[in-house]
């Protein structure tokens, strides 16, 4: 009897070990291609009010991820994000009018400043940690997968030098009549330039590179995620911790006829820069090679 019990126990043990092996094999087959290299690119947009005088930018990213299981993937990537200064975004925030003042003869007049700006391109090169969560677990026959992601990053943010020319004008007539504004002189507005009537442009207008961080979060959709080659589209909201960039709206101080020159002169040295958090919206199309 004992021999029969022992023999039966051995059979059950062998069956259990076999079942465990099959289970492990089956699990591995479901994530057979559990590593991916990818590249993506697309347009980027500033987000919110007073977020720089920039046109539509672009982003590109390349990296590697490993599927830890059917839901979670982790891996590093390198991304590049760039925005170019756009004078059209500045509008009338480069025009400042002061007065009325009185000259030595008691005649009323107004003064004006106008800035023509160049440079200031903002570029971010980032080391990114990708955390990707598939809302529906991936299987061998999955055709479309919807996922969410979080991408904390460390970035080197470079703002190119801002240069420009300021124009000083005077008006003894109608401030709304362009013909009544008389040219007085131009002056250089860049780092290291000579002072203008005692006002010195800040050295911060020169090229700056800052090390900072931030995060991208958003949803995405992947096509044929279990295949050898898959495609994806994703959208993200990004936030970069404070960096230096062009934001003429930070100097806006509307008063009756426009931006008040006397208010502006209190902070003219740093014009047109600000240093704040930089939010953006990024769209990305890409392809992955899975192995």
C-alpha positions in Angstrom: 0.0 0.0 0.0 2.8 2.4 0.9 4.5 1.7 -2.5 1.2 2.6 -4.3 0.9 5.8 -2.3 4.5 6.7 -3.0 4.2 5.9 -6.7 1.0 8.0 -6.9 2.7 10.9 -5.2 5.6 10.7 -7.7 3.1 10.8 -10.6 1.4 13.9 -9.2 4.7 15.6 -8.6 5.8 15.0 -12.1 2.5 16.3 -13.5 2.7 19.4 -11.4 6.3 20.1 -12.6 5.2 19.6 -16.2 2.2 21.9 -15.8 4.5 24.6 -14.2 6.9 24.3 -17.2 4.1 24.7 -19.7 2.8 27.7 -17.7 6.1 29.4 -17.9 6.5 28.6 -21.6 3.0 29.9 -22.3 3.7 33.1 -20.4 7.0 33.7 -22.3 5.3 33.2 -25.6 2.8 36.0 -24.9 5.7 38.5 -24.5 8.1 36.9 -26.8 9.1 40.2 -28.3 9.6 42.0 -25.1 12.2 44.6 -26.2 11.7 47.6 -28.5 13.8 50.4 -30.1 11.7 53.3 -31.3 11.9 56.7 -33.0 9.2 59.3 -33.1 8.8 62.9 -34.2 6.1 65.6 -34.5 5.0 69.2 -33.9 5.1 71.0 -30.5 3.0 73.9 -29.3 3.4 76.3 -26.3 0.5 75.9 -23.8 -1.3 78.6 -22.0 -1.2 82.4 -21.7 2.1 84.3 -21.6 4.2 81.2 -22.6 6.7 82.9 -24.9 6.7 84.5 -28.3 7.3 81.2 -30.2 5.9 79.6 -33.3 5.1 75.9 -33.7 8.1 73.9 -32.7 9.1 70.3 -33.3 10.2 67.3 -31.3 12.1 64.1 -32.0 12.8 61.2 -29.7 14.6 57.8 -29.9 14.9 55.2 -27.2 14.6 51.6 -25.9 11.9 50.0 -23.8 11.5 46.6 -22.3 8.1 45.1 -21.7 8.2 43.9 -18.0 4.8 42.2 -18.4 1.7 42.5 -20.6 0.9 45.9 -19.0 4.1 47.7 -18.0 7.0 48.8 -20.2 10.1 50.7 -19.0 13.1 52.2 -20.7 15.3 55.2 -21.5 15.2 57.6 -24.4 16.8 60.9 -25.6 14.5 63.6 -26.9 15.1 67.0 -28.6 12.5 69.8 -28.5 12.9 73.2 -30.2 10.9 76.4 -30.4 11.9 79.4 -32.7 11.1 83.0 -31.8 8.2 84.4 -33.9 7.9 88.2 -34.2 4.2 87.8 -35.1 3.6 86.4 -31.6 5.0 89.5 -30.1 2.4 91.7 -31.7 2.5 95.2 -30.1 4.4 94.1 -27.0 7.5 95.6 -28.5 6.0 99.2 -28.5 6.0 101.5 -25.5 4.6 105.0 -25.3 5.2 107.5 -22.5 3.8 111.0 -21.7 2.5 113.5 -22.1 5.6 115.3 -20.9 6.6 119.0 -21.1 9.6 120.4 -22.8 11.6 123.5 -21.8 9.1 125.7 -23.6 6.1 124.0 -21.9 5.0 122.1 -25.1 3.4 118.7 -24.6 5.0 115.7 -26.3 5.2 111.9 -26.0 8.1 109.5 -26.3 8.1 106.1 -27.8 10.4 103.0 -27.9 10.2 100.3 -30.5 12.2 97.0 -30.5 13.1 94.8 -33.4 14.2 91.5 -31.9 16.0 88.4 -33.2 17.3 85.1 -31.8 16.1 83.5 -28.7 15.5 80.0 -30.0 14.7 77.6 -27.1 16.1 74.0 -27.4 15.9 71.2 -24.9 18.0 68.0 -25.0 16.6 65.6 -22.5 17.4 62.2 -20.9 14.0 60.6 -20.4 12.7 57.7 -18.4 9.7 56.1 -20.2 6.9 54.5 -18.1 4.3 53.0 -20.3 1.0 51.4 -19.1 -1.2 49.4 -21.5 -4.8 49.8 -20.5 -5.6 46.4 -22.1 -2.9 43.6 -21.7 -1.0 42.8 -24.8 -1.5 39.4 -26.5 0.0 37.8 -29.6 -3.0 38.7 -31.7 -3.5 42.3 -30.4 -4.0 44.7 -33.3 -4.5 48.0 -31.5 -3.5 49.0 -28.0 -4.3 52.1 -26.1 -1.9 53.2 -23.4 -0.9 56.0 -21.0 2.6 57.1 -20.2 4.6 59.3 -17.9 8.1 60.5 -18.9 10.1 62.3 -16.2 13.2 63.9 -17.7 16.4 65.7 -17.0 17.2 68.3 -19.6 19.8 70.8 -20.8 17.8 73.8 -21.9 19.6 76.3 -24.2 18.2 79.7 -25.2 20.1 81.3 -28.0 21.3 84.9 -27.5 18.6 87.6 -28.0 19.7 90.5 -30.1 17.8 93.5 -31.4 17.6 97.1 -32.3 15.7 99.7 -30.3 14.3 102.8 -31.9 13.7 106.0 -29.9 10.9 108.3 -31.2 9.2 111.5 -30.2 5.8 112.9 -31.0 4.5 116.5 -30.7 1.1 115.7 -32.4 -1.3 112.8 -32.4 0.1 109.6 -30.9 -2.2 107.6 -33.1 -0.9 109.2 -36.3 2.2 107.4 -37.6 3.3 110.5 -39.5 3.5 112.5 -36.2 6.2 110.2 -34.8 9.7 111.6 -35.5 12.7 109.3 -35.5 15.4 110.3 -32.9 18.0 107.4 -32.9 18.6 103.7 -32.9 20.4 101.8 -30.2 21.8 98.2 -29.8 19.8 96.0 -27.5 22.0 92.9 -26.7 24.3 91.6 -24.0 27.3 93.9 -23.6 25.8 96.8 -25.6 26.4 100.4 -24.5 23.8 101.9 -22.2 21.0 103.9 -23.6 20.3 107.1 -21.5 21.5 105.2 -18.4 19.6 101.9 -19.2 21.9 98.9 -19.7 20.7 95.7 -21.4 21.2 92.7 -19.1 24.0 90.2 -19.7 21.3 87.5 -19.5 20.3 88.4 -23.1 23.4 86.4 -24.1 23.2 82.6 -24.8 22.2 80.6 -21.7 22.2 76.9 -20.9 20.5 75.6 -17.8 20.2 72.1 -16.4 16.6 71.5 -15.2 13.9 68.8 -15.4 10.3 68.2 -16.0 7.7 65.6 -17.1 5.6 64.6 -20.1 2.3 62.8 -19.5 -0.4 61.7 -21.9 -2.2 58.9 -23.9 -1.1 57.0 -27.0 -2.3 54.4 -29.4 -0.1 51.6 -30.8 -0.8 49.5 -33.9 0.3 45.8 -34.0 2.2 46.0 -30.7 3.0 42.3 -30.7 4.4 42.4 -34.3 8.0 42.8 -35.3 7.3 46.3 -36.4 4.7 48.5 -34.9 3.5 52.1 -35.3 2.3 54.6 -32.7 0.7 58.0 -32.2 0.8 59.8 -28.9 0.0 63.2 -27.4 1.5 64.7 -24.3 1.4 67.7 -22.1 4.9 68.6 -21.0 6.1 70.8 -18.2 9.7 72.0 -17.9 10.8 73.6 -14.6 11.8 77.3 -14.9 14.0 78.2 -17.8 14.9 81.5 -19.6 12.9 82.3 -22.7 11.4 85.3 -24.7 8.1 86.5 -23.3 7.3 90.0 -24.2 3.8 89.6 -22.8 5.4 89.6 -19.3 6.1 93.3 -19.9 2.6 94.2 -21.1 1.1 97.0 -19.0 -1.7 98.5 -21.1 -2.8 102.0 -20.1 -5.2 104.0 -22.3 -3.1 104.0 -25.5 -0.9 101.0 -25.1 2.1 99.9 -23.0 3.2 102.6 -20.7 6.8 103.6 -21.2 7.4 104.8 -17.6 6.2 101.5 -16.2 8.4 99.6 -18.7 11.5 101.5 -17.9 11.5 100.1 -14.4 12.3 96.6 -15.7 13.7 97.4 -19.2 17.1 95.8 -18.6 15.8 92.2 -18.8 13.4 92.8 -21.8 12.3 90.6 -23.5 13.2 87.7 -21.2 11.4 85.9 -18.4 12.3 82.8 -16.3 9.3 80.6 -15.6 8.0 77.1 -16.1 7.5 76.2 -19.7 4.5 74.1 -20.6 3.9 72.6 -24.0 1.7 70.2 -26.0 3.5 67.6 -28.1 2.2 65.3 -30.8 4.4 62.4 -31.9 4.2 59.8 -34.7 6.6 56.9 -34.6 7.7 53.4 -35.3 9.1 50.6 -33.2 11.2 47.6 -34.0 10.3 44.8 -31.5 12.5 41.8 -30.8 
